[in-house]
Amino acid sequence: MIHIAWLPLLVPFLAAPAGRRPASHLSPRQAVRLLTAAAAGLAAASTCALALLIVPGATHLHVVAAPGHLLTPLSSGSPDAVIAIAVTAGALLAWCAARLVQGVRRRRTQLRRAGMLAAEADGELVVLPDEHPDAYALPGSPGRIVVTSGMLRALSAPEREVLIAHERAHLRERHHLFTAVADLAGLCHPALRTLREPLAYALERSADESAARAVGSRRLTARAIGRAALATRASSAAGRTRPGPALPATAGPVPRRVAALLGHGTEARTARPHAQRAAVVALVACVALSAGASVQAADDLHDGIEAAQGESR
């Protein structure tokens, strides 16, 4: 049981190379859903694996063995090694749980503050009197689109329409929830932090495609995104911060986003079919292997408990 329980802890390290391909070879919405589901699934499996690794060592304690009617500990190898693994797994599980609780609280606080800021504004669009060009979606109930006066001056009227359509897509599709799942998964297993970057790119590409459909021009959308990014980077951003859950229009690798828009189709359309299939299969295989190993480890643990109970009768 102990050997197979290690797999869910090791598989997430394969998610980094496997996670880059879906963002480039699938449609943005498909990539968003796949990457988010993979992050959540791998995080859950690795957490379960830590819990399962605790049990064999814990059965060496009378306070644990007595309620389970175990007169002998589970036979899972050398007692010293089993106990050491259990202690280490318990410490890691407690550390992950503390980080997860802290992350959830921090996210809730950020969303609450964002909601308060959004509630203070009248209308969907909020224009800040700030010379620094910036624009972002502020999730709340309802969400708001925040644009500075500097950004409005940097763009033409059609380009402003693109920018607003982009941020409106972030709010409508509730993209902040996907980023929250990825961030929390990264707190459960450090290797899953690598999925945050391809997911962020897929989210921006999804909003880009929505904006292009809204304004009816991919070229105009590409120009607006490029000019907004150049304006933001040309202006000093020292000391400036956005609210925690804000989704800026100029995030991610802007040149890749512009190139995808100017390609007259998403990257998924230009990619070879086998590349698309490989991208999906690689990440799904990681999740399936991790989940399957967790289930098998739990089944082996159950069999071991039954065997130990049988010996005690």
N, C-alpha and C positions, 0 to 999 in steps of 0.2 A: 504493500500500500504506500509506504513512504516513498519508494522510488518513483512511482507514477504521479504522485502528488507534486513532484518537483516540476513537472511539465508546465502547468499553468503559470508557474513563476518564471519560467524561462522563455516561453513562447512570446510574451509581449516584446522581447528584444528583437524579434523578427518583424514586428509591426512597423518599424521605421522604414525599411526599404519597401515593404509590401504596401504601406499606406501612401507612398508618394505617387504610385501609378494611378489609382482611381481618380485622383484629383485632376489628372491630365488626360485620361483616356475615357472617362465616363462623362455623361452630361452632368452639369453642376449639381442639379437636384439629386440625381442618383448618387453622386459622390458624397454629398452631404449626409444622406441617409445611411449609406454604407459605412462611412467613417465614424459616424456617431454611434451606430449600433455596434461596430467593432470595439470602439473604446469602452462602451458600457459593458459588453459581454466579456472582454478580456479582464476588465477591472473586477467584475463579479467573480469570475473563475479564479483569479489569483487570490482574492480575499477568502473564498471558500477553501482553497488549498492551504492557506495558512491556518485556518481553523482546524482542518483535518489533521494537519501535522502536529497539533497540540495534543490530540486525544491519546495516542499510544503512550506518550510520556506521562500524561496526566493519570493514566490508570495505575501507575506505580504509587500513587497517593491513595491511602485508605479512604479518605473523604470522597474520592471519586469512584473508587472500585466498589465500595460497599453498596451505594444505591443501585449500581448495575449488576449486583450479585456476582462480582468478579473476585474470586479468591486468588487468582493469579493475574498478573498484568498481561496485556496483549503481547504476543510473541512477534515483535517486529524488528529483531536484531539485538545488538548489544544494549543492555540497559543504560549504560553511561551515554552512548551515542543517542539513543532514543530520547532520554531525558534532556540532553543538551539541545537536540533539535526542537523539542517541545518548548523549552525555555526561550530559545531564539525566536521561534515562530510566534510565541505569545507576546514577546516584546515588540516584534514587528507589527503584529495585528493591533496591539494597543496603540502603537505610534500612528499607524494608518488611520485607525478609528478617531484618534484625537485630531489629526490633520483634517479628516473628512468633516467632522463636526465643526471645526473652526472654519473650514472652507464654505460650508453651507451657511453658517451664520454670517460670514463676510459677504457672501453673495446676496443674502436676504437684506442685509443692511444697505448694500449698494443699490439694489432694486427699490428699496423703500425710499432712499434719498432721491433716486432718479424719478420715482413717482411723485414725490413732493415737488421737485423742480418742474416736472411736466404739468402738475396741477396748478401751479402759479401762473402758467402761460395761457393766453387766450388764442384758440385756434391751433391748427396742426403745425403751422410754420412759426418758428421763433427766430427773429433776427436779432443778433447781439451786436451792439455798437462797438465792434472790435476791429482794428486794422489788420490783425493777423488772420489770413485766410484759413478758414476751417469749416467743416460741415460734418455732422454726425447724426445718427438716429439715437434718440433717447427713449428706451423702452419704459413703459408705464401703463397706466390705465386712465385715459388713453395715452399712447406714445406720442412723442413730438419729434419734429425734424428741426434741428438747431443749425443755423447758418450764420456766419459772421458777415458784417458789412464788407469786410475786406475780401471775402470769397465772392460775394455778389458782384463787386466791382471787377474782379479778376476774370469773370466769365460773361459771355454774351447771353442774351435772353434765352435762346434755344438751349444753350449749354446749362443754364440754371435749371431749365425744365428737366434735363437729363439727371442732374444732381439730385433734385427733389424726388424724381421717380426712383432713383437708385435707393435713397434712404427710405422711401415709402415701402419699397420691397422688403427691406430689412425688418421693418415694423410689421408689415402684413404677414410675412412668413415666420415671424417670431424667431429670428436667427439667434437672439441672445440666449435662448434655451439650449440650442445646440452647442454653443460655446461653453455654457455652464456644465453640460454633461462631460465635454472633453476635459475641462479644467478639473472637475471632481474626479474623473477617472485617473488623471495624472497624479492626484494626491494618493490614490490607492496603490499605484505602481509607477515608479519614476520613469520607466521606459515608455509609458503611454503618453508622456508629454510630447513626444515626437509627432503624435497625430494632430496636435493642435495647429501646427503650421499648414499642413495640407488641407485641414478642415477650414481654416480661416480663408485660404485661397478659394476653396470651393464655394464658400458662402459669398465672397465678393463676386465671383463669377456668376453665381445665381442671381445676385442683385443686378449685375451688369446686363445679363440677358433680359431680365424683367424690364429694365430701363429702356433697352433697345426696342423691345416690343411696344412699350408705351409711347415712345416718340417716333417709332417707325423708321429709324435710321441707325444702323450699326456704326457707320463712319462718324456720325455726330456724337454718338455715345462714346466712342473711343477718343475723340478729340476732347470732349468735356472731361472725361476721367484723367486724361493726360495733362490737360491744362490745370485742372484742380490740384493734381499732385505736384506739378512744377511750382504752382503758386504757394502751396503749403511749405514746400522744402526751401523755397527761395527766401521766405520770411523767417526771422528768428523765432524759435518756439521755446526759448529759455524761460523756465518758470511757469510754463503753461501746462495745465493738466485738463483732461476730460473726465467726466463722471465715469466710474468703474465699468458699468455695462454698456457704455456708448459704443456704437458701431460706425466708425468713420468711413467715408467714401474713398479715401486715399490709402487705405490699409493694404498690406500685402504687396506682392511683386507687380507693381503697376505695368511695367513693360510687357510682361507675359499676358496680363489682362487685355492690354491694348492690342497686342498681336493676335490674341484669340478673337477679339471683336472684328478686327480688320481682315480676318481669314474668311469672312462671309459664312461663318458657321462655327459651331462649338468645336472644341478639340476632339470631342467624341466622334464627330462626323468625319474628321480627317484621319483619325487613328485607324489602324488596321483592325479588323474584327478579332483576330487572334490576340492582339494586344489588349483589347477590351476584356475579352474572356479571361486572359491571364491575370489582369489586374483584379478582377472580381474573385477569381478562384483562389489567388494567393491569400487575400485577406480573409475570405470566408474559411479557407482551410485553417488559418491561424486560430480563428474563433472556434471552429468545430473541434480542432485538436485540443485546445485548452478546455473547452466545456466537456468534451468526452473524457478527458483525463480526470477532471474533477468528479464526474459521475462515477467513473470506474473506481477511483480512490475511495469514494463514499461507500460504494458497494463492497469493496474489499474490507473496509473498516467494519461494516455491518456483519460480514461473514466472520471476521476475526472476533467480534464481540460475542456472536452466537457460539463460536467454537470455545471461547474462554468460559462462557457460562455453562456449556456442556461439560467441560472438564471439572467444573466446580460442583457438579451434581453427583 
